[in-house]
Every structure is written in structure tokens, then in C-alpha cells.
Amino acid sequence: MQSAGEGPAAGAAVAIQGEDASPLTNLNFLAHLLEGAGRHALRASEDIVSRSGVRLVPRGAAIDEKLRERLMQHKLERPLEDCVEMQDGLKPASLVAPAQALLQRHPLVAALCESREAMPIPDWLGGLRLTGPVQALLTLYAENPDAPPGRLEHALGVAMLSVALARRLVPQRAATQRELALAGLLHDVGELYIDPAFFRPGSVMSPERWRQIASHPVTAHRVLFTLPGAGPRVAQAVLEHHERQDGFGYPRGLAGDELSLPGQILAFSEWLMGLVEAQPASTVRAVVATKLVPGEFDPRLPELLREAAATRGMPAAAPAAGAPGLQELRLGLARFAALGQGPEAPTDLALAPVLAQGEQRVRRLQLAFSSAGLDVAPPHWPDAPEVRDDRRLQQELLALLGEFGWRLREVERACLLRAGLLGDEALARVQALIAEPGTGTRG
């Protein structure tokens, strides 16, 4: 899921379930699987056996709607995902053309993926070996009718960036590069296990929806850990793809050395791909974004991004319309910095860390805001003649304003998510605080 930065604080992390935590087949995944069986030749890659030893589906048998009740009612000896294959599912060779198209569409991605020594990444991906269960899971993910469009393109872009960055940081570790390619392609397969109602436009952001969003890396980790062709290292990187080095990520709120390098590469790649998809070719915004909150990622990753942008000398696209004004941002920063203080601030031990970590993130934004001189600039500075006449200065300023606005909304989402994990009452209290006049983060 493309949701940067939000996650549970101390005491509100999403627990990682053991292999036996969900003994019955997830009904949302089963629905996707049986729907896929209507489009593809879906078969059992091995015997599907109940924990009591009953063979429910023999190896090679077709899997279809007739098996729904049988698969729903039994605890399985092995996860269902480990035991299925699609003979006509998505194949690595079919990734080459869309990968090449992504490089054409996103110059910044192309710059990072460029290499004179190694095989072009689209061709390299075309030579990946996918096991039957991995191929089936990736096909179901790519064809998920409940998720937003462009999911396969997003996953493919994340995989390409992950491989490109791994080639630079761990050039001799071919196995790590392959694992990151798989992790990029599969990082959001947890969406297949979420209630489709949560994807519908306008659905209410209830505590349960927050919990499902926060748990999708955990679900994917559980699935991929034993999946033939994936395994523990792929699963670990996927588990960490929304974590941040400063602890402001999810599902566990890990920080620093608690995170693996593959997990950080995947997290940075997912973040960057989401940014360029939202605003294609915006080199200025990508570089600005890495400077606003230093410490989110391993410092080598933003540096590689800045080097690629500088080396290619790519033109910056105009920032998206709707960047907040200076005064709006000032009010928003001030309001969020005071969330954990004052007479209206929660005092219970569970909720206080939620707001304290959000406050810490905002204070870092305030420092960046001041360092850019925006705290003393005239409110209408973006419209001043000296700015309008300097196109690059105007682009950089609008990129700054837009990124600051996004970061404030990110803090809002993070506080709401973490509070939602603590229960309805905590969520309601944080919603009331954020809704106070002057936050300036709506929109």
C-alpha cells in the first residue's frame, strides 16, 4: 500500500503472528483464488491435506468453486498458498515490456536503473525464475479487481528500483538482488487478505480499517515466509517495507540497526516509486523530500537518488497544483507541535507516546521549514515577481510547500493509525485534537 510513514508507536505495534495464528484459510484470499480460477488453469501443486491427515485435494486436481466449503472448513497442514499453481499465470518474460515502458515514462527511475556493466534490469527481470506458488500469488495480486489500478506497474517499479540500488550497495550479492526483486514484486500481496470494502472510495477510516492497513506487511510476511520460491529473507524485507530508520514507520516502529539493509532498500524504493507515480518526472520534489526529514532512510539511499538526478541533469516537472500557502503551513506546524502539550492533551500512558512521536516528527519539519527561510518569508512570497520570474526558484519553492503539506498529512494519518490500534476511544480523542482549528492539514 502506498502510504508513507504512518505506523504504530511504542505499545501500539502490530504483533507478528506465528505460523499457527491463522489456522483457517483467509476468506478474502480464498475469494480471490477462486475468482482467479475462473480465468486461469489453477491446480494443486501438491496434495492439500488437513491437519487431521485428510487429503482434501489431490496433487494435479483443478481448484474451483466446488472446493470452497471444503477449504473453508478445515485447518490445513500447509498454507493453501504453498500448494497452488497457475499453468497460464503471469510469467517473467511478460514483465520485460512493461518494465521498459516504466523507464520511458519515469526518467528518474531510468537514471537510477542505468548501468553500463550489468544487464538491463528489464531483461534481467525477464530471466527470473518464479515457482508455481509465487507465480499464482503474483497473478492474483496483479489482477485484484478490488485494489486501485496499476498495482502490477507499481510492484514492478519497486522491484526495478530495489535491484538498481542493491547493485550499487551490494554489487557482489546476486542472491540479495534476486530476493529484492521478488520482494518488490510481492511487497503488497497482503492486500489480497484485506476486506475488499476497505478499498472502496469513500469508506470510513475506522479503527478496524486502520488495523487492516497496518497489518498488511505482517500478513505478507506470514505468507511469504514458507512460500516455495520466496522464503524468510524475502518475507523479512517485505515486513519492513513501511518501516523508517527514525522509528516513524509500521508495523513495528523499528529504528536504526533493528532494520535490515534489504528492508531499507525496499522501503526506499516503495516510497520513491509512490512519489514518481503521483507526480511523474518531479526530480525537484524527490530530492527535496529526502532533505526534509533526514534519518528516515539509510543515508546512502537518498545520496544515490541525488547523484542520479544531478548526473542526468533531468528537467523538473511543475509541482502538482494545490500546494498549501505559507501561512497555512505555519499554522499547521504550530498546531501539530502542540498536540502532546496543553490542557487538552491526553495524559494516559498508552496514548501519550502516540502524540509524542508525532510531535517529534513535526519538530524536525519545523527545523527544515526554518532552515529553508520559510518561517520569515512574506506570506505571499510564492507570488512575488522575483519568484515568478525565476522558474527554477518557483519550482523549488512550490515543491517545498507541497512536500511540507504532504508531510503534515502524513503525521496526521500516523497519529490516527496509531491511536486506532489502541481502540475507538483513543482514536476519537486524537481525531478531536487534529480537527481543532488551525491544523491546516486537510485536503
N, C-alpha and C positions, 0 to 999 in steps of 0.2 A: 504494500500500500504506500502511496506517495504522500506520506505525512511526516514532515521533517521535525525531529526534535522532541515531540511530546513523549512523555513516559512517566512511570510511577516514581515517586520519591521514596526515601527510606521508609520502610514499614508499609509501603503500598505496592511493592513489586509483584509482578505476575509470577506465580510459582511455576517452576518447570516440572511437568508431570512425569512420573515414571512410566515405564512401558505398560504397566497394568492399570494406569489411572483411567483409561477409557477403553474397557474391555470389549464393549459393543461397537460395531461399525457406526461411524458418524453418519447420521441420516442425510445431512446435506451433501456429503461426499457421495454417498450411495445414489442419491438422486442424479448427481452429475454423471456418475459412472453409467447408470442405466440409460440416461438420456444419450450419452455418447455411444452406447451400444446400438442405438437406432441409426447411427451414421457410420459406424466402423465395425470391422470384424473383431469383436472383443472376445478373448478366450482366456481360460485359466492357464497360466504358465506352469502351474504345478497343482497338485491336489489341494483344494481348500478344505481344511479339516477343522472341526470344532474342538474345543479344549477337552471335551469328553471322548475324543477319538473318532467321532462320526465323520465319514467323508461326505461333505455336503456337495461338492462339485469336483468331478474327476479332472485330472490334467487333460487339456486339449478341448474340453467341453465349452460350448458357447455360453457366454454370460448375457442374460437378457432379463426382461421384466418379470418373467416367470419365477425367477430366483429371489425376488425382493423379500418376501416374507421369510424365507429360509435364512437369508443372510442377516436379516434384522433380528431374528430371534435367538441366534447362537453367538456365544463368545468364541472367537476364532483362535486357533493355535498360533497362527501368524497373522499379521495385519493383512487385510484384504488388498491393500495397495501393493504388497510384495508379491502377490500371486496372480496378477493380470497382465496381459499384453495385448497390443493392437497391431494386427498384421499390416494394416494400412494407415497407421498413425503418422505423426509428424516425424520426418527423417532429417538428419543433419544437413544433407545436401540441399534441402529446401530452405535452409537458413541463409545460404550464400547471397542470393539476390536481394532479400530484404536488408541484410547487413550492409551490402554495398549501397543500397538506397539510403540507409541511415547516414552513411558517411557523406553522401552527396547533400543531404538535407541539413546536416549539422556540422559546419566547418570546425567548430571547437572539438567535437568528438573525433573528427578526421585527424586533426592536429595531434591529439593525444595518441591515436592509434597508429600513426605513421611510423614506419620502421624500414630502414634500408637493409638491415641484416636478416630480419626474420620474415617468415611467410606472412603475406597479408592476412589480417585477422579474419575477414570473411571466409577466405579459403581454408584457413586453419580450423575454423568452426565447422566447416563442411566436412572435415575429416574426423570429427568427434565420434566416438563410439557410445551409443546410448543403449542401455539394456532395455528389454521389453517393458518392465515396470516403469522406468524413467520415461521412456517414450510415451507410454499411456498417460502418465501423470501430466507431462508437459502438454500433450494434446488436449486433455480435458481443461487444463488451465487456459490454453490459448483460445479455446472455443467457448469459454464460460459466458453464457448469454446474460448473466446477472451482473457481471463486472463492467466497469467502464470500457469503452472501445480502446483498441491499441495496446492491449495487455502484452501480446507477444512482442511487439516492437519495443515496448518499454523493457521487457526482460532481456531481449536481445541486445539492446543498447547497454544495459547494465553489465551483461556478460562481456561485451566487447571492451568496455572501459576497464573492467576488472582485469582482464587479460593484459591489456595495454599497460596498466600500472604495475602489475606483477612482473611483466617483462623488464621493467626498469628497476624495480626494487629487489626482486629475487630472480635475476635472469637465469640462474643455473637450476632453478627448482621447477622443472617441467611438470611434475606431479601437482604442485601447488597451483600452477597456471591452469591445468585441466580442472582441478577441483573448483577453482574460482569461476571458470566458465560454466560449470554445472550449477554452482551456487547462484550465479547471476540469472541463469535461465529459470531456476526453480525457487527464487527467493520469496515469491509471493504466492506459492501454491497453497499456503494456509487460507487463502480466500475461498478455496473450494469447500471449506469446512464451516464457513460462516453463514448464518441465516440470510438467504437472498434478500429478505425485506430490508436489511441494513444497507443495501446498495441502492435502494430506490431513492430518486431525488426527493428532497423534502422530508426524509424520515427524521424523526426526532432523535437528537443526540442524548439518549437515555443512558443511565449508568450501565445497563446491560450491553448497549451498543459500544460504549467505551471499552468495556471489559473484552468484548469480542475483538475489537480493533487491536487492543494491546496484546492479545494472546495469539495473534496470527503468526508471529515468528516462533512462538513456543510450539504451536501446533505443527508448523512445518518442520521444526527440529525433531519432534517425536516421529513424524512420518519418515523423514529422510535418514534418520539415524540407522535404521535397519533396512532401508530400501536397497535392493540389489542394484549396484551401479552408482549409488550415492555414498552413504556411509557417514561415520562420525565427523570427519573433518569438513565435509560439505555441510552437514547439519549444523555444526558449530558456527561456521561463517554466516549461515542463514539466520541463526538465532541472534546474531549480533548486528544485523544489517540496519537496525534503527537505534543502536547504541551510539553514544558520543563520549569522547575521551574525558570531557569535563563532568560526566555523570548525568547530563541532562537528556538522556535517551531512555529507551524502553526496549525490552520488557523488564530488565533487572536493574536499570540505573547504574551499570558498571562504569568504572572510570580508570584511566591510565593503563597501568600494566595488567589490569584484570581483563583487558581486551586483547584478542589475538590480532596479529597483523593481517591475516586474510579477512577477518571480520571487519577491520577498519577499512581495508581496500574496498570490500563490498559495500560498506556503509557510505563511503565517499562516492563511489560510482553510482549508487542508487540516488543519493542526494543530487549529484551533478546531472544525471540523466533527467530527473524530475524538473530541474531548473531549465535545462535547454529545451525540454518539451513544452514547458509553459511559456517560454519566451525564446524561440529559436534564434540562434546566432548572437545572443546577447553576451558577447565576450566581456564587456564592461561590467555587467551585473554579476557574472560568475566570479570575476576577480575581486570585485567589491565585497561580495558575500563572504569570501574566505577571510577577509580582513576584519569584518565587523566583530566577530566573536572568536578571537584566537584561542586555540586549545580545544576546539571541537573535534579535530582530527589529528592524526599523526602529522606533524608539520611538513614532512616530506611530500605529502599528497597535495596540499594547496600549492607548494612550491613547483611541483611538476605541472600543475594547471597554469600557473603564471608564466612559466618558461614556455609552454606550448603556445599560449596566447601571444607572448612577446616575439617568439621566433617566427611565427607565421604572419604577424602584423595584420591580423584579420580585422576588417571593419566591424564596428559595433552596431548592432541594430538599435533602433529607437526603443527606449524602455516602454513597457506597457502603460497605457493610459490609466488614470485613476490613482497616481501616486499621491499619498497624503500630503497636506501642506505642513510647513514648518511648525506653525502654532498647534496644529492638531497633534503632531508628533510630540511636541514639548509637553502638552497636557497628558498624553498617553504615558509617556515615560515617567512623569511625576506621579501619576495615579498608581501605576503598577509598582513603582518603587516603594510606595507606602502601603501596599496591600497587607503586608505582615505586621504593620505597626498601627498605632492609634487605638482609640476606644472600641472601634468596630471590628478589630482584628480577632480572629478565633484564638482561643487560649488552650484548647485541648491538645494533648501531646501528639495525637495522630495527625491532625490537620496542620499544625504549625509548620512542620518540615516541608509540606507541600508548597506553602506560600513562601517560605524562606528560600527555597531553591529557585523559585520563580523570581523572587526579589533579587537574588544574587545574579541571575542571568540578565535582568534589566539593568542592574548597576553596571555591568560590563558594556551593555548597549549605551548607557549614558556616557561612559568614558569614551567610547568610539564616537558618539554624537558630538561631544565636546572637542575631541581631537580633530574632527573634520571642520570645526568652526561653526557648526550649525546652531549651537546654543546662543551665539551672539549675532548671528546674521539677521538682517531685517526680515520680517515675516513674508514679504512678497519678493524676496531675493530671486527665486527662480524665474520671475517675470521681468527682472531688471534688464535694461538694454545690454549691459556688458555681458550678461549671461546668454541672452538670446542670440547675440552676435557671435558667440564662440560656441560652435556646435558641439565640440568635444566636451567643453566645460558643462554645457547644458545636459548632455547625455550622462556624464558622470554624476552631476547633481541629482538628476531625476532617478538614476539608478540607486543612488544613496537613499533618497527619500522612499522609493518603492521598497527597497530591501529593509529599511528600518520599519516600515509599516508591516511588512510580512513577518518580521521577527517579533513584533509585538503581538500579532495574531497568533504566532507560534507559541508564545508564552501563555497566552490565554487558553489555547487548546490544551497545552501541557498541564496547566493548573486544573482545568476541568477534568481531564482524563484521570489525573492522579486522585483528585477528590472523588470522582465517580467510583474508583476502585475501593474507596473507603465506605461507600454507601450513599443512599439517597439524601440523607440529611446533610452530609458533608458537601455533596455536590450542590445542593440548593444554597448552602451558605456561601460557597465560592461564587456561584452564579450571581447572587445578590451583590456581592462585593464588586465583581467585574462590571456589573450593569450600572454602577454608580456613575453619575455624570462626570465627564472629563477623561474617561479611559481612552477615547479616541481610537479604538481598535476595531470597531465594527466595519463590515464591508468586505 
